[in-house]
């Protein structure tokens, strides 16, 4: 009983130690700060900037930054600061939903492939290779052309193209774990495949996938912005960092601020999640962990 009671305390202590190691990493602290900044801006967009991001004011078009418009206005007089904040909601919604679904799907298929019979493994690997053989951008353009530009279309594109990435990593990790003594002992005690996978394999495989997911979020944000920039992503007037960039390039000779407003959050988001993912890898990967 005392040993069982001490298990949650030990896990909490391990979590606090990992958090301290993460914050001691310069890149980890910076990345976490940038991620918190982007996330807070998206969640509190209505509070930080009560201005309607869709409100038009032609008389105030293409203005430079001011107290009333911290990032200036676009060619229709819309407040760029409000549009950037609400565009962050769209970007994070697409990224978190699609990366989460891809991680769950890849984890499920990868563990089944690594633990299942050889014929199932070969079939799933062939499926992974087939999907990954298509260039992502070409596949995205084709699918958006068929289904139309929407949040659901972009999420579907990311999920389909990302599942093989998570699936291959989960498959490799599962194949290395299936011969470990604790897996063999569970099987000897009569545990079936679902119980072994859920209770022993998944907890040991999920760590590297979570680190990969944190580094995939800026990639997904860039894909969403790129499709919106090309005019096949989120439909106007919904705010999107890609559409802000597109509008800015059309009027860049008159003012550079729309381009700055669209490009800056992309750079901050990419740096934040990349730094955080690198720091998480150093903290949680035993092969790369550095003693303090």
C-alpha angles and dihedrals in degrees: 000000000000090000091051091047092050093053096080090045090051091050091050091050090050091050092051091048091051090049091051091050090049093051091047089059107089093214091044093054093045092046093048090049093051092046091050090048094052093043094047091048091053096045095043097039093123091050099042093045115017090182114115107249090211097049113118125217110169092181089062097047121144095003122166120244115292139158091274093044110029092189098028127242135288130237091284095047094254117151108256095201091058091045092051092051094047090043087058088060091056093046095049093043091054093043099046096043096045096042091047093051092045092050093050093045094045092046092051096046094040096052091046090050093048096045101033132081120297095253091057091046092052092047094051093045089052089051091050092049092047093053093045092049090073115083107248096227094047091048090048094050092048094048094046090050090055100039100028129238114301142123090264092054093051092047090051091050093052094044095050095046096042102046093077090055093055091037094057093049092047090048093052093047092047093051090053092047099047092078095048117117096243090055092048090047092052091050091047089054089057102262112157126226095265092052093046092049096045098040104034114012103043096050089054095044102043096074099070090042092055090051090050090048092055089054093045094058095078089047090056091045088053092049091052092047092046093052091047090048089055091049096247099094130065109002120239139284088036106100115251130163090230094053090047088055091048092052090046095054090052090059101028093122090059099043135351096206099093089054090049091047092051098041100043098065090047090054093045093048093047093049093044098052093038093052091045093049092049091050092048089052091052092047100045104029106088092205092057101033112124119209114238 
